[in-house]
Amino acid sequence: MGLLAAVPALLLAGPLIGFFGGQWLDTKFGTDPWLMTFGVIFGIAAAGKEIWRLVKKAEYLNRDDKE
């Protein structure tokens, strides 16, 4: 259960890091809003992948506890 408590933080942190990182790169390279958009999409994908890993790990640990 503790692993799944990290899901809301991941859902928030991934896209936010992508947004601010992409925004910073956009100002540096003058590519507004392309890198910010890519950063948000990449952040959502990275958060989704990490959530998938956490759910699989929680399922594995729960299965071992029941045996």
PyMOL commands that place a pseudoatom at each C-alpha (Angstrom):
pseudoatom trace, name=CA, resn=MET, resi=1, chain=A, elem=C, hetatm=0, pos=[0.000, 0.000, 0.000]
pseudoatom trace, name=CA, resn=GLY, resi=2, chain=A, elem=C, hetatm=0, pos=[2.880, 2.339, 0.718]
pseudoatom trace, name=CA, resn=LEU, resi=3, chain=A, elem=C, hetatm=0, pos=[4.164, 2.074, -2.825]
pseudoatom trace, name=CA, resn=LEU, resi=4, chain=A, elem=C, hetatm=0, pos=[0.838, 3.133, -4.263]
pseudoatom trace, name=CA, resn=ALA, resi=5, chain=A, elem=C, hetatm=0, pos=[0.831, 6.262, -2.089]
pseudoatom trace, name=CA, resn=ALA, resi=6, chain=A, elem=C, hetatm=0, pos=[3.513, 7.678, -4.409]
pseudoatom trace, name=CA, resn=VAL, resi=7, chain=A, elem=C, hetatm=0, pos=[1.182, 7.648, -7.445]
pseudoatom trace, name=CA, resn=PRO, resi=8, chain=A, elem=C, hetatm=0, pos=[-0.337, 11.137, -6.903]
pseudoatom trace, name=CA, resn=ALA, resi=9, chain=A, elem=C, hetatm=0, pos=[3.106, 12.655, -6.447]
pseudoatom trace, name=CA, resn=LEU, resi=10, chain=A, elem=C, hetatm=0, pos=[4.304, 11.044, -9.670]
pseudoatom trace, name=CA, resn=LEU, resi=11, chain=A, elem=C, hetatm=0, pos=[1.239, 12.252, -11.553]
pseudoatom trace, name=CA, resn=LEU, resi=12, chain=A, elem=C, hetatm=0, pos=[2.035, 15.784, -10.446]
pseudoatom trace, name=CA, resn=ALA, resi=13, chain=A, elem=C, hetatm=0, pos=[5.831, 15.814, -10.524]
pseudoatom trace, name=CA, resn=GLY, resi=14, chain=A, elem=C, hetatm=0, pos=[6.455, 14.323, -13.978]
pseudoatom trace, name=CA, resn=PRO, resi=15, chain=A, elem=C, hetatm=0, pos=[4.459, 16.834, -16.028]
pseudoatom trace, name=CA, resn=LEU, resi=16, chain=A, elem=C, hetatm=0, pos=[5.531, 19.766, -13.830]
pseudoatom trace, name=CA, resn=ILE, resi=17, chain=A, elem=C, hetatm=0, pos=[9.214, 18.984, -14.254]
pseudoatom trace, name=CA, resn=GLY, resi=18, chain=A, elem=C, hetatm=0, pos=[8.658, 18.598, -17.992]
pseudoatom trace, name=CA, resn=PHE, resi=19, chain=A, elem=C, hetatm=0, pos=[6.754, 21.898, -18.122]
pseudoatom trace, name=CA, resn=PHE, resi=20, chain=A, elem=C, hetatm=0, pos=[9.320, 23.978, -16.262]
pseudoatom trace, name=CA, resn=GLY, resi=21, chain=A, elem=C, hetatm=0, pos=[12.295, 22.275, -17.899]
pseudoatom trace, name=CA, resn=GLY, resi=22, chain=A, elem=C, hetatm=0, pos=[10.782, 22.738, -21.339]
pseudoatom trace, name=CA, resn=GLN, resi=23, chain=A, elem=C, hetatm=0, pos=[9.869, 26.345, -20.592]
pseudoatom trace, name=CA, resn=TRP, resi=24, chain=A, elem=C, hetatm=0, pos=[13.430, 27.067, -19.502]
pseudoatom trace, name=CA, resn=LEU, resi=25, chain=A, elem=C, hetatm=0, pos=[14.802, 25.462, -22.674]
pseudoatom trace, name=CA, resn=ASP, resi=26, chain=A, elem=C, hetatm=0, pos=[12.306, 27.409, -24.786]
pseudoatom trace, name=CA, resn=THR, resi=27, chain=A, elem=C, hetatm=0, pos=[13.568, 30.704, -23.384]
pseudoatom trace, name=CA, resn=LYS, resi=28, chain=A, elem=C, hetatm=0, pos=[17.162, 29.597, -23.875]
pseudoatom trace, name=CA, resn=PHE, resi=29, chain=A, elem=C, hetatm=0, pos=[16.716, 28.477, -27.509]
pseudoatom trace, name=CA, resn=GLY, resi=30, chain=A, elem=C, hetatm=0, pos=[13.729, 30.610, -28.565]
pseudoatom trace, name=CA, resn=THR, resi=31, chain=A, elem=C, hetatm=0, pos=[11.581, 27.638, -29.533]
pseudoatom trace, name=CA, resn=ASP, resi=32, chain=A, elem=C, hetatm=0, pos=[8.461, 28.668, -27.610]
pseudoatom trace, name=CA, resn=PRO, resi=33, chain=A, elem=C, hetatm=0, pos=[6.226, 26.503, -27.002]
pseudoatom trace, name=CA, resn=TRP, resi=34, chain=A, elem=C, hetatm=0, pos=[7.669, 23.386, -28.614]
pseudoatom trace, name=CA, resn=LEU, resi=35, chain=A, elem=C, hetatm=0, pos=[10.110, 22.183, -25.975]
pseudoatom trace, name=CA, resn=MET, resi=36, chain=A, elem=C, hetatm=0, pos=[7.631, 22.927, -23.186]
pseudoatom trace, name=CA, resn=THR, resi=37, chain=A, elem=C, hetatm=0, pos=[5.004, 20.833, -24.978]
pseudoatom trace, name=CA, resn=PHE, resi=38, chain=A, elem=C, hetatm=0, pos=[7.496, 18.030, -25.537]
pseudoatom trace, name=CA, resn=GLY, resi=39, chain=A, elem=C, hetatm=0, pos=[8.566, 18.267, -21.887]
pseudoatom trace, name=CA, resn=VAL, resi=40, chain=A, elem=C, hetatm=0, pos=[4.998, 17.898, -20.617]
pseudoatom trace, name=CA, resn=ILE, resi=41, chain=A, elem=C, hetatm=0, pos=[4.318, 14.947, -22.911]
pseudoatom trace, name=CA, resn=PHE, resi=42, chain=A, elem=C, hetatm=0, pos=[7.601, 13.319, -21.905]
pseudoatom trace, name=CA, resn=GLY, resi=43, chain=A, elem=C, hetatm=0, pos=[6.798, 13.971, -18.223]
pseudoatom trace, name=CA, resn=ILE, resi=44, chain=A, elem=C, hetatm=0, pos=[3.392, 12.321, -18.552]
pseudoatom trace, name=CA, resn=ALA, resi=45, chain=A, elem=C, hetatm=0, pos=[4.937, 9.316, -20.305]
pseudoatom trace, name=CA, resn=ALA, resi=46, chain=A, elem=C, hetatm=0, pos=[7.700, 8.998, -17.708]
pseudoatom trace, name=CA, resn=ALA, resi=47, chain=A, elem=C, hetatm=0, pos=[5.200, 9.257, -14.852]
pseudoatom trace, name=CA, resn=GLY, resi=48, chain=A, elem=C, hetatm=0, pos=[2.987, 6.638, -16.510]
pseudoatom trace, name=CA, resn=LYS, resi=49, chain=A, elem=C, hetatm=0, pos=[5.902, 4.260, -16.903]
pseudoatom trace, name=CA, resn=GLU, resi=50, chain=A, elem=C, hetatm=0, pos=[6.938, 4.705, -13.270]
pseudoatom trace, name=CA, resn=ILE, resi=51, chain=A, elem=C, hetatm=0, pos=[3.357, 4.222, -12.058]
pseudoatom trace, name=CA, resn=TRP, resi=52, chain=A, elem=C, hetatm=0, pos=[3.144, 1.016, -14.111]
pseudoatom trace, name=CA, resn=ARG, resi=53, chain=A, elem=C, hetatm=0, pos=[6.347, -0.217, -12.435]
pseudoatom trace, name=CA, resn=LEU, resi=54, chain=A, elem=C, hetatm=0, pos=[4.994, 0.635, -8.968]
pseudoatom trace, name=CA, resn=VAL, resi=55, chain=A, elem=C, hetatm=0, pos=[1.678, -1.120, -9.584]
pseudoatom trace, name=CA, resn=LYS, resi=56, chain=A, elem=C, hetatm=0, pos=[3.440, -4.254, -10.840]
pseudoatom trace, name=CA, resn=LYS, resi=57, chain=A, elem=C, hetatm=0, pos=[5.771, -4.218, -7.830]
pseudoatom trace, name=CA, resn=ALA, resi=58, chain=A, elem=C, hetatm=0, pos=[2.839, -3.745, -5.430]
pseudoatom trace, name=CA, resn=GLU, resi=59, chain=A, elem=C, hetatm=0, pos=[1.000, -6.658, -7.080]
pseudoatom trace, name=CA, resn=TYR, resi=60, chain=A, elem=C, hetatm=0, pos=[4.096, -8.835, -6.738]
pseudoatom trace, name=CA, resn=LEU, resi=61, chain=A, elem=C, hetatm=0, pos=[4.542, -7.941, -3.053]
pseudoatom trace, name=CA, resn=ASN, resi=62, chain=A, elem=C, hetatm=0, pos=[0.836, -8.459, -2.344]
pseudoatom trace, name=CA, resn=ARG, resi=63, chain=A, elem=C, hetatm=0, pos=[0.920, -11.874, -4.019]
pseudoatom trace, name=CA, resn=ASP, resi=64, chain=A, elem=C, hetatm=0, pos=[3.911, -12.918, -1.888]
pseudoatom trace, name=CA, resn=ASP, resi=65, chain=A, elem=C, hetatm=0, pos=[2.159, -11.796, 1.304]
pseudoatom trace, name=CA, resn=LYS, resi=66, chain=A, elem=C, hetatm=0, pos=[-0.870, -13.986, 0.575]
pseudoatom trace, name=CA, resn=GLU, resi=67, chain=A, elem=C, hetatm=0, pos=[1.170, -17.159, 0.019]
for i in range(1, 67): cmd.bond("trace and resi %d" % i, "trace and resi %d" % (i + 1))
show_as sticks, trace
zoom trace
